[in-house]
Amino acid sequence: KAPAGARGHFNEALERRELSVAAVNLALLTLSEGQAAPKEKGGKGQMNLANLEEAIEHCKRALAANDGDTRSEEMAAKILADAEQALNSYVLQDLIENDKTFPQPRGTMDR
């Protein structure tokens, strides 16, 4: 129940004024909610894709707030980089697991 209450408070803060700290806190909360069961406990050990995408959006919102909170902006940039790296790993793992290949540009197969 506590995370749901916290989410409401952070969203209310963002409705009143774009605050990078509130957006960063929402990104962290979103990531904590999306944590998958570790491989040792029978899970895949990957973050939920929707939570990664939502956290990325919160970080972008924090950076766009441009409210002078350099600490929050630095945190948002770090979380954004980590979340995008995790998202890229997720996409690559999906390609490997499903034996998908990247489409080749036209004309490259003729050589």
N, C-alpha and C positions, 0 to 999 in steps of 0.2 A: 504494500500500500504506500509506503514511503516514496518509492520512485514515481508513482503516479501523481502524488501530491507535489513533489518537486517539479515534475514536468509542467504541471499547471501553473506553478509560480513563475517558472522561467518563461513560459509562453505569455503569461500576463505581463511580465516585464518587457518582452519584445513588442507586445501590442501597444504599450504606452510610449516606448522609445526604443530605437534600435541600439541595443547594448551588446558589444562584442562579448562581454563576460557571460551574459545570459545565453547567447548562441553557442559559446564554447561549452558551457555546462550542459546544454541540450545535446551537443555532439558527444560528450563523454557519457551522458546518461543513455543515449541511443546505442552507443557501442557496448556499454555494460549490459544492456537488455538483449543485445544480439549475440552475446558470447555463446558459442556452441559448446557442447560437452567435449572435453578433451579426448584425444584418441585413447588414452589410457582407460577412460571410463566408457568406452564403446561408441563415442561420437566420432564425427569426421574431423574435429579439431579446427573447423573453419568458422569464421564469423558469418552470420546471416547476411546474405547479399543485400536485402532491402535495408537493413540497418547500416551497412557500409555506405550505401548510396545516400541515405538520409543524413548520416553524420557528415558526409562530404558537403552536402547542401548547407548544413548548419555552419560548417567552417567557412564556406564561401560567404555566407551571410555575415559572420563575425568579421571577416576581412573587409567586406563592403561597408560595414558600419562606420569605419573610419572615425571612431570616437576618441582617439588619442590614448586608448588603453593599450600601450605597447606590450605589456605582459600577456594580455588576452590575444592580441594579434600574433605574437610569437607562438603561443600555444596552439592557436588555430592553424597557423602555417605548418607546425610540426604534426599535428593530428591529421591535417589534410594530406600531407605527404605520405604519412604512414597508411592512412585509409586508402589512398589511391594506389599505393603499392600493393596492399592486400587485395584490392579489387582487381588489379592486373593479374595477380597470382591466381585468384579465383577464376578469372576468365581463361587463363592459360591452362589451368587444371581441368576445366570443363572441356576445352578443346582436346586435350590429351585423352581424357576418360571417354570421350564420345567419338574419338578418332576423326575429328574434324580437321580440316586444313584451311589455311588462309587462302582466299581466292587469289589466283595469279593475275597480274596485269595482262592485258591483251598483248599478244605478240611475243611474250616471253617464252612460251612453250615451243615456239617454232625454231628456236636456235639450237 
